[in-house]
Amino acid sequence: MSPAARLPWIRRLLAGGVALVAAVAVAACGGTDAVAPLPVQPPAESRPSPTPSAIPAPTASPSRPPPTSGRPVAAPPAPTTARGTPHRPTATSTGPTTSCQGAVRYDLPLAETELELLRSLCFATGAVLRIQGIGPGLVTVDRPELVSQHYEAGVVDIRFVRPGTVDVTIPQQDREHIVTVVVR
């Protein structure tokens, strides 16, 4: 077959292939007028009312409560604290209690905290003491080999990277306040 004779045959084959691909795509989607709703948001008019037997029984999960809607549940936020108070887990422990906190972020807003009342803290390795509302270079530590310190936009983050005892010096109102941090 000559190249000139093959050209119309190739054109017909390509045109038929494109039409076939378009037809398969439309059929796979349910036609041109049928659009399926997203799985997390079924349309209100076609949503059946659940019967007690159709509702799945909630499973016990110590880390997250079961979702209450069809939407996916986001992961819980990282442990954090507000206004200088430590983050307390909601689950109760049957073991012995300790005053040492885990590897949490402890926020210390200087505008709202009386530093005279804060003498010592205890954290696990990896915890961060976030001091808010202070200038650069003002917060010092006596054992810099035990911490990683970072300043940005009025906030000093002190991450405790090794176990030990660190004295954190915070100047406020012409006075230096020392907070002793025990890192386990």
C-alpha positions as CSV (number, residue, x, y, z in Angstrom):
1,M,0.0,0.0,0.0
2,S,1.4,3.4,-1.0
3,P,1.8,6.2,1.6
4,A,-0.9,8.2,-0.2
5,A,-3.3,5.3,0.1
6,R,-2.5,4.9,3.8
7,L,-3.3,8.5,4.8
8,P,-7.1,8.3,4.6
9,W,-7.1,5.0,6.4
10,I,-4.9,6.5,9.3
11,R,-7.3,9.5,9.5
12,R,-10.3,7.3,9.8
13,L,-8.6,5.1,12.4
14,L,-7.6,8.2,14.5
15,A,-11.0,9.8,14.2
16,G,-12.7,6.5,15.3
17,G,-10.2,6.2,18.2
18,V,-10.8,9.7,19.5
19,A,-14.6,9.1,19.3
20,L,-14.2,5.8,21.1
21,V,-12.1,7.4,23.9
22,A,-14.7,10.2,24.3
23,A,-17.6,7.8,24.4
24,V,-15.8,5.6,27.0
25,A,-15.1,8.7,29.1
26,V,-18.7,9.9,29.0
27,A,-20.0,6.4,29.8
28,A,-17.6,6.0,32.7
29,C,-18.8,9.3,34.2
30,G,-22.5,8.3,33.9
31,G,-23.4,10.4,30.9
32,T,-23.2,14.1,30.2
33,D,-26.0,15.1,32.5
34,A,-25.2,12.9,35.6
35,V,-22.7,14.3,38.0
36,A,-21.9,12.3,41.1
37,P,-21.7,14.3,44.3
38,L,-18.5,14.1,46.3
39,P,-18.5,11.2,48.7
40,V,-18.3,13.5,51.8
41,Q,-21.2,15.7,50.7
42,P,-24.2,13.7,49.4
43,P,-27.0,15.8,48.0
44,A,-29.7,16.7,50.6
45,E,-32.7,15.5,48.5
46,S,-31.2,12.0,48.0
47,R,-29.8,11.6,51.5
48,P,-31.8,8.8,53.3
49,S,-32.5,9.2,57.0
50,P,-30.4,6.7,59.0
51,T,-32.1,3.9,60.8
52,P,-30.6,2.7,64.1
53,S,-29.5,-0.5,62.5
54,A,-27.8,1.4,59.7
55,I,-25.7,3.6,62.0
56,P,-22.3,2.0,62.7
57,A,-21.4,1.5,66.3
58,P,-18.6,3.8,67.4
59,T,-15.2,2.2,68.0
60,A,-13.2,3.1,71.0
61,S,-10.1,5.1,70.1
62,P,-7.9,6.5,72.9
63,S,-6.4,9.2,70.6
64,R,-9.4,10.6,68.7
65,P,-13.2,10.6,69.1
66,P,-15.2,9.1,66.2
67,P,-16.2,11.5,63.4
68,T,-19.6,13.0,63.7
69,S,-20.1,13.8,60.0
70,G,-19.1,12.3,56.7
71,R,-16.2,14.6,56.4
72,P,-12.6,13.4,57.2
73,V,-11.3,14.3,60.6
74,A,-8.1,16.2,60.7
75,A,-5.3,15.0,63.0
76,P,-5.3,16.7,66.4
77,P,-3.1,19.7,66.8
78,A,0.3,19.5,68.4
79,P,0.3,19.8,72.2
80,T,0.3,23.5,73.0
81,T,-0.5,25.7,75.9
82,A,-2.1,29.1,76.3
83,R,-1.3,31.9,78.7
84,G,1.5,30.2,80.6
85,T,-0.5,27.1,81.6
86,P,0.7,23.6,80.7
87,H,-1.3,21.5,78.3
88,R,-3.1,18.8,80.3
89,P,-4.1,15.5,78.6
90,T,-7.7,14.7,79.0
91,A,-7.2,11.0,79.6
92,T,-6.7,9.9,83.2
93,S,-3.7,7.8,84.2
94,T,-3.8,5.0,86.6
95,G,-0.1,5.1,87.2
96,P,1.8,7.4,89.6
97,T,1.5,11.1,88.9
98,T,4.5,13.3,88.2
99,S,4.8,17.1,88.1
100,C,7.1,16.8,85.1
101,Q,5.4,17.5,81.7
102,G,6.2,15.7,78.5
103,A,7.7,17.1,75.3
104,V,5.2,19.9,75.0
105,R,5.3,23.5,74.0
106,Y,4.9,25.8,77.0
107,D,3.8,29.3,76.1
108,L,4.9,32.1,78.4
109,P,3.3,35.4,77.3
110,L,5.2,38.0,79.4
111,A,2.4,40.6,79.1
112,E,0.1,38.2,81.0
113,T,2.4,36.3,83.3
114,E,3.7,37.3,86.7
115,L,7.3,35.9,86.6
116,E,7.7,36.2,90.4
117,L,5.3,33.3,90.7
118,L,7.1,31.1,88.2
119,R,10.2,29.6,89.8
120,S,10.7,26.2,88.1
121,L,9.4,24.0,85.4
122,C,10.0,20.3,84.5
123,F,9.9,19.0,80.9
124,A,10.9,15.9,78.9
125,T,13.6,16.2,76.3
126,G,12.2,17.9,73.2
127,A,9.9,20.3,75.0
128,V,9.9,24.0,73.9
129,L,9.6,27.0,76.2
130,R,8.1,29.8,74.1
131,I,8.6,33.2,75.7
132,Q,6.4,35.8,73.9
133,G,6.9,39.6,74.0
134,I,10.6,40.1,74.4
135,G,13.4,41.6,72.4
136,P,16.3,39.8,70.7
137,G,19.2,38.7,72.8
138,L,17.6,39.4,76.2
139,V,16.8,35.8,77.3
140,T,19.8,33.8,78.3
141,V,20.5,30.3,79.5
142,D,23.3,29.1,81.8
143,R,23.9,25.8,79.9
144,P,23.6,26.5,76.2
145,E,24.8,23.0,75.3
146,L,21.5,21.6,76.6
147,V,19.2,23.8,74.5
148,S,18.6,25.1,71.0
149,Q,17.5,28.7,71.1
150,H,15.8,30.7,68.4
151,Y,14.4,34.3,68.2
152,E,11.9,35.6,65.8
153,A,9.4,38.5,65.9
154,G,9.4,39.1,69.7
155,V,9.3,35.3,70.5
156,V,12.1,33.3,71.9
157,D,11.8,29.5,71.5
158,I,14.0,27.4,73.7
159,R,14.0,23.7,72.8
160,F,15.5,21.4,75.5
161,V,17.6,18.9,73.5
162,R,19.5,17.1,76.3
163,P,18.6,16.1,79.9
164,G,19.8,18.3,82.7
165,T,19.0,21.5,84.6
166,V,18.9,24.9,82.8
167,D,18.5,28.3,84.4
168,V,16.6,30.6,82.0
169,T,17.1,34.3,82.7
170,I,14.3,36.6,81.6
171,P,14.7,40.4,82.1
172,Q,11.5,42.3,82.9
173,Q,10.9,45.7,84.5
174,D,14.6,46.4,85.3
175,R,14.9,43.0,87.1
176,E,16.2,39.6,86.0
177,H,13.9,36.6,86.7
178,I,15.4,33.1,86.8
179,V,13.3,30.1,85.9
180,T,15.0,26.8,86.7
181,V,14.0,24.2,84.1
182,V,14.6,20.5,84.9
183,V,14.8,18.4,81.7
184,R,14.4,14.6,82.0
